[in-house]
Amino acid sequence: MIKLILILTLLVKAVSTPDPVAEIWAEPIPYLYENLEEDYLAPVSEYGTGHRGIDFHVEPRQTIQSPAAGTVHFVGKVVNRNLITIRTGSGKLASFEPVCSQLKAGERVSAGQPIGVRCDGGSTYEAHCESCIHASARDNFGYLSPLHMLGQKSPSVLLS
């Protein structure tokens, strides 16, 4: 009898626990959708080809804003390009390149706070789009569409 009560208690608790609220990000620039140049394209496999983010047009030295409150996870140069990564309150990572920033890893940022400006990469940097920022989103399972995080796309649903 005690086992039955324990199982029923666990079942009621599992059913009554609400799902966490989805984190919706703010646009890193005004009019992001009007400036969108290339959408996210998921790879077929972990190492397959794809476009693991979005590209949007910006002017040189245009300010980029944090999409969510969080902490600067990384800021600096990777190979020949500058980037900044914000770890949001839910643990997701939002990265932007090429972006130069005066912020330091560990600093707290709020949603909408300026985090850097579009800047040129190093002399060997070949941008894959002209005058644009590449933005990506990641969680513990891999890359996500930043447009999903911005509330513009619903998650994929398998239909039978």
N, C-alpha and C positions, 0 to 999 in steps of 0.2 A: 504494500500500500504506500509506503514511504517513497519507493521508487516512482510510482505513478504520480504522486503529488509533485515530486521533484521534476519529473519530465514535463508535467503540465505547467509548472511554474516557469521553467526555462522556455517552453513554447510560447506562453503568454508574453514573457519579457521580450523574446525575439520578434514577435509580431508587433508589439506595441512600441518598440524603439524606433523613433523617427529616423529617416534617412538624413544624412548631413545635407545642408543647403549647398547647392552648387555655387562655386565661386565664379562670378562674372567680372571680367576685366573691363577697364575703361580703355578708350582709344588712346594709343600712344601719340597720335597727332590728330588735329582737327580734320574732319572730312576724310577719314581713313578710307572709306569704301569708294569714294570718288577717285582716290589716288591709288587704288589697288592695281598692281601690274601683273602679279602672278599668284595663283592660289596654291594651297597646300595639296600635294599629291603623295599619298602614302605609298611607301615601297611595298612590293609583294613579299619580300623577305627582309630580315633584319639588316642584311648588307646589300639589298637590292637598290636599284636606281629609284629616285623619287625626288620630290621637292619638299623637304622636311621643314616647311615654314611658309611664310607669305612674303612677298615683296611689295613695297608701296613707295611711290614717288615722293621725294622730299627735296627741298631746295638745299644747296650747300649751307652748312652751319645751322640748319633748322633744328630747333629744340625737340627732343624726344622726351615724352613723359612716362612715368612709371604706370603700368596698367593696373597695379594693385598695391596695397600696402604690403610691406615686407622688408627684407634685408638685402643689401648688396652682397651677392654671393661671389661674384668675380668681376673685376674690371681690369682691363689691360690689353696687351697685344697677344694674339694667338697667330703664330707664323708671321703673316704680313698684314694683319688687319686688327683694328681696335674693336673691342666689343665689351658689352656690359651685360651681366646676368643678374636678375633679381629673383630671389627665392620668396615667393608669396606666402601669405599666412597659411594657406592650405598645403604648402610644401612643393608646389609646382615651380618650375624654373621658366622664366621669360628672358630670352636673350635677344639682343639687337646688335647688328653690325652693318657697316662700320660706324661706330659711335665712340666719340671721345668724351671722357667724363672726368670731372675733378673729384668724384666720390671715391671712397675707399671701401674695400671689403669689410663687411660687418656693420656698416652704417645703416640705420633705419630710414626707410622712405615711405611716403604716403601715396595713395592712389592720386594720379594727376601731377605729382611733383616732378619738375624737370630733373632728368637724370643724365643728360648729355646732349651732344649735338652731332649731326651727321658730319663726318670728316673723311678725308681721303685715306686710303690704305697706304701701305709702303710702296716703294717704287716697283716692286714685283707683283703688287696686288692687281688682280684682274677681276673687276666687279662683274657679276653675272647679269647685272641690269644697270642702266645708266641713271645716275642721280636717285638711287633708291636705298632703302633700308631693308635688310632681310631680318624678319622677326620669327622666332621659333618658340614653341612651348613644349615642355617635357614634364613627365611625372616619373614615378618609379618604374613604369612599364615601357617607357619610350616616348617618342615624339607624338604630339597631338596637333590638331589644326588650331592655330591661334584664333581663327574665326569662330570655332566652337567656344573657346574661352571668352570671346567677346560677345557671346550670346547670339551669333548670327547663323549658326548651323546646329542642327540637332545631331545627336549621336547616331551612328549607323544602326539600323534595326534589321535583323535577319527575318525576312518574310517566308512563310512556309508555302 
